[in-house]
């Protein structure tokens, strides 16, 4: 298992990348909510969801063979 699949954007799959972007955007929105003194019930559940998506993506990524491109065809 390559640990770099957990932190290197080039080795992450789509699920992991979307989860990281989701976490960043959720955190940014959370800061805005704090600055504007707004509260949304169960907002913190978003963090749990994004972490869950990342974990599922990491499991898929670790179980994918390096040559398995999941139907992504790159024409040169």
TIPALO-729877 format. One record per atom (N, C-alpha, C): residue number from 1; chain; atom name; x, y, z. Coordinates in steps of 0.2 Angstrom, whole numbers, plus 5000, padded with zeros to 4 digits. Layout:
! TIPALO-729877
ATOM   num   chaine   atome     xx     yy     zz
ATOM   NUM        A      CA      X      Y      Z
...
***
This chain:
! TIPALO-729877
ATOM   num   chaine   atome     xx     yy     zz
ATOM     1        A       N   5004   4994   5000
ATOM     1        A      CA   5000   5000   5000
ATOM     1        A       C   5004   5006   5000
ATOM     2        A       N   5003   5011   4996
ATOM     2        A      CA   5006   5017   4995
ATOM     2        A       C   5003   5022   4999
ATOM     3        A       N   5006   5025   5005
ATOM     3        A      CA   5003   5030   5009
ATOM     3        A       C   5002   5037   5005
ATOM     4        A       N   5006   5038   4999
ATOM     4        A      CA   5005   5044   4996
ATOM     4        A       C   4998   5044   4992
ATOM     5        A       N   4995   5039   4992
ATOM     5        A      CA   4988   5039   4989
ATOM     5        A       C   4983   5042   4994
ATOM     6        A       N   4985   5044   5000
ATOM     6        A      CA   4981   5047   5005
ATOM     6        A       C   4982   5055   5005
ATOM     7        A       N   4988   5057   5002
ATOM     7        A      CA   4989   5064   5002
ATOM     7        A       C   4992   5067   4996
ATOM     8        A       N   4994   5063   4991
ATOM     8        A      CA   4996   5066   4985
ATOM     8        A       C   4990   5067   4980
ATOM     9        A       N   4988   5073   4978
ATOM     9        A      CA   4983   5074   4974
ATOM     9        A       C   4983   5070   4967
ATOM    10        A       N   4989   5069   4965
ATOM    10        A      CA   4990   5065   4958
ATOM    10        A       C   4989   5058   4959
ATOM    11        A       N   4989   5055   4965
ATOM    11        A      CA   4988   5048   4966
ATOM    11        A       C   4981   5047   4969
ATOM    12        A       N   4977   5052   4970
ATOM    12        A      CA   4970   5051   4973
ATOM    12        A       C   4965   5050   4967
ATOM    13        A       N   4960   5046   4969
ATOM    13        A      CA   4955   5045   4964
ATOM    13        A       C   4950   5051   4964
ATOM    14        A       N   4945   5051   4960
ATOM    14        A      CA   4939   5056   4960
ATOM    14        A       C   4936   5057   4967
ATOM    15        A       N   4934   5051   4970
ATOM    15        A      CA   4931   5052   4977
ATOM    15        A       C   4935   5055   4982
ATOM    16        A       N   4941   5054   4982
ATOM    16        A      CA   4946   5057   4987
ATOM    16        A       C   4947   5064   4985
ATOM    17        A       N   4948   5066   4979
ATOM    17        A      CA   4948   5073   4977
ATOM    17        A       C   4942   5077   4979
ATOM    18        A       N   4936   5074   4977
ATOM    18        A      CA   4930   5078   4978
ATOM    18        A       C   4929   5079   4986
ATOM    19        A       N   4931   5074   4990
ATOM    19        A      CA   4931   5074   4997
ATOM    19        A       C   4935   5080   5000
ATOM    20        A       N   4941   5080   4997
ATOM    20        A      CA   4946   5085   5000
ATOM    20        A       C   4943   5092   4998
ATOM    21        A       N   4941   5093   4992
ATOM    21        A      CA   4938   5099   4990
ATOM    21        A       C   4932   5101   4994
ATOM    22        A       N   4928   5096   4995
ATOM    22        A      CA   4922   5097   5000
ATOM    22        A       C   4924   5099   5007
ATOM    23        A       N   4929   5096   5009
ATOM    23        A      CA   4931   5097   5016
ATOM    23        A       C   4933   5105   5016
ATOM    24        A       N   4937   5107   5011
ATOM    24        A      CA   4940   5114   5011
ATOM    24        A       C   4934   5119   5011
ATOM    25        A       N   4929   5117   5006
ATOM    25        A      CA   4924   5122   5005
ATOM    25        A       C   4919   5122   5011
ATOM    26        A       N   4918   5116   5015
ATOM    26        A      CA   4914   5116   5021
ATOM    26        A       C   4917   5120   5026
ATOM    27        A       N   4924   5119   5027
ATOM    27        A      CA   4928   5123   5032
ATOM    27        A       C   4927   5131   5030
ATOM    28        A       N   4928   5133   5024
ATOM    28        A      CA   4927   5140   5022
ATOM    28        A       C   4920   5142   5024
ATOM    29        A       N   4915   5139   5022
ATOM    29        A      CA   4909   5141   5024
ATOM    29        A       C   4907   5141   5031
ATOM    30        A       N   4910   5136   5035
ATOM    30        A      CA   4910   5136   5042
ATOM    30        A       C   4913   5143   5045
ATOM    31        A       N   4918   5145   5043
ATOM    31        A      CA   4922   5151   5045
ATOM    31        A       C   4917   5157   5043
ATOM    32        A       N   4914   5157   5037
ATOM    32        A      CA   4909   5163   5036
ATOM    32        A       C   4903   5163   5040
ATOM    33        A       N   4901   5157   5042
ATOM    33        A      CA   4895   5156   5047
ATOM    33        A       C   4897   5159   5054
ATOM    34        A       N   4903   5157   5056
ATOM    34        A      CA   4905   5160   5062
ATOM    34        A       C   4906   5167   5062
ATOM    35        A       N   4909   5170   5057
ATOM    35        A      CA   4910   5177   5056
ATOM    35        A       C   4903   5181   5056
ATOM    36        A       N   4898   5178   5053
ATOM    36        A      CA   4892   5181   5053
ATOM    36        A       C   4887   5179   5058
ATOM    37        A       N   4890   5175   5063
ATOM    37        A      CA   4886   5173   5069
ATOM    37        A       C   4880   5169   5067
ATOM    38        A       N   4880   5165   5062
ATOM    38        A      CA   4875   5161   5060
ATOM    38        A       C   4876   5154   5062
ATOM    39        A       N   4871   5150   5064
ATOM    39        A      CA   4872   5143   5066
ATOM    39        A       C   4867   5139   5062
ATOM    40        A       N   4869   5133   5059
ATOM    40        A      CA   4865   5128   5056
ATOM    40        A       C   4866   5122   5060
ATOM    41        A       N   4860   5119   5062
ATOM    41        A      CA   4860   5113   5066
ATOM    41        A       C   4863   5107   5061
ATOM    42        A       N   4867   5103   5065
ATOM    42        A      CA   4870   5098   5062
ATOM    42        A       C   4875   5099   5056
ATOM    43        A       N   4877   5105   5056
ATOM    43        A      CA   4882   5107   5050
ATOM    43        A       C   4888   5103   5051
ATOM    44        A       N   4890   5101   5057
ATOM    44        A      CA   4896   5097   5058
ATOM    44        A       C   4896   5090   5054
ATOM    45        A       N   4890   5088   5053
ATOM    45        A      CA   4889   5081   5050
ATOM    45        A       C   4892   5081   5043
ATOM    46        A       N   4892   5087   5040
ATOM    46        A      CA   4896   5088   5033
ATOM    46        A       C   4903   5085   5033
ATOM    47        A       N   4906   5087   5039
ATOM    47        A      CA   4913   5085   5040
ATOM    47        A       C   4913   5077   5040
ATOM    48        A       N   4909   5074   5043
ATOM    48        A      CA   4909   5067   5044
ATOM    48        A       C   4907   5064   5037
ATOM    49        A       N   4903   5067   5033
ATOM    49        A      CA   4901   5064   5027
ATOM    49        A       C   4907   5064   5022
ATOM    50        A       N   4911   5070   5022
ATOM    50        A      CA   4916   5071   5018
ATOM    50        A       C   4922   5066   5020
ATOM    51        A       N   4923   5065   5026
ATOM    51        A      CA   4928   5060   5028
ATOM    51        A       C   4926   5053   5026
ATOM    52        A       N   4920   5052   5026
ATOM    52        A      CA   4917   5045   5024
ATOM    52        A       C   4918   5044   5017
ATOM    53        A       N   4917   5049   5013
ATOM    53        A      CA   4918   5049   5005
ATOM    53        A       C   4926   5048   5004
ATOM    54        A       N   4930   5051   5008
ATOM    54        A      CA   4937   5050   5007
ATOM    54        A       C   4939   5043   5009
ATOM    55        A       N   4937   5041   5014
ATOM    55        A      CA   4939   5034   5016
ATOM    55        A       C   4936   5029   5011
ATOM    56        A       N   4930   5029   5008
ATOM    56        A      CA   4928   5025   5003
ATOM    56        A       C   4932   5025   4997
ATOM    57        A       N   4934   5032   4995
ATOM    57        A      CA   4938   5033   4989
ATOM    57        A       C   4945   5030   4991
ATOM    58        A       N   4948   5030   4997
ATOM    58        A      CA   4954   5027   4998
ATOM    58        A       C   4954   5020   4998
ATOM    59        A       N   4949   5017   5000
ATOM    59        A      CA   4948   5009   5000
ATOM    59        A       C   4948   5007   4992
ATOM    60        A       N   4944   5011   4988
ATOM    60        A      CA   4944   5009   4981
ATOM    60        A       C   4951   5010   4978
ATOM    61        A       N   4954   5016   4980
ATOM    61        A      CA   4961   5017   4977
ATOM    61        A       C   4966   5012   4979
ATOM    62        A       N   4966   5010   4985
ATOM    62        A      CA   4970   5004   4987
ATOM    62        A       C   4969   4998   4983
ATOM    63        A       N   4963   4997   4982
ATOM    63        A      CA   4961   4990   4978
ATOM    63        A       C   4961   4990   4971
ATOM    64        A       N   4963   4996   4968
ATOM    64        A      CA   4964   4997   4961
ATOM    64        A       C   4971   4995   4959
ATOM    65        A       N   4971   4991   4953
ATOM    65        A      CA   4978   4990   4951
ATOM    65        A       C   4980   4996   4947
ATOM    66        A       N   4987   4997   4947
ATOM    66        A      CA   4990   5003   4944
ATOM    66        A       C   4988   5004   4936
ATOM    67        A       N   4987   4998   4933
ATOM    67        A      CA   4985   4999   4926
ATOM    67        A       C   4978   4999   4924
ATOM    68        A       N   4974   4999   4930
ATOM    68        A      CA   4967   4999   4929
ATOM    68        A       C   4964   5006   4929
ATOM    69        A       N   4962   5008   4923
ATOM    69        A      CA   4960   5015   4922
ATOM    69        A       C   4953   5017   4923
ATOM    70        A       N   4949   5012   4924
ATOM    70        A      CA   4941   5013   4925
ATOM    70        A       C   4938   5016   4919
ATOM    71        A       N   4940   5014   4913
ATOM    71        A      CA   4936   5017   4907
ATOM    71        A       C   4939   5024   4905
ATOM    72        A       N   4944   5027   4908
ATOM    72        A      CA   4946   5033   4906
ATOM    72        A       C   4951   5032   4900
ATOM    73        A       N   4949   5034   4895
ATOM    73        A      CA   4953   5034   4889
ATOM    73        A       C   4956   5040   4887
ATOM    74        A       N   4962   5040   4886
ATOM    74        A      CA   4966   5046   4884
ATOM    74        A       C   4969   5045   4877
ATOM    75        A       N   4966   5049   4873
ATOM    75        A      CA   4968   5049   4866
ATOM    75        A       C   4974   5054   4865
ATOM    76        A       N   4979   5051   4862
ATOM    76        A      CA   4985   5056   4861
ATOM    76        A       C   4986   5057   4853
***
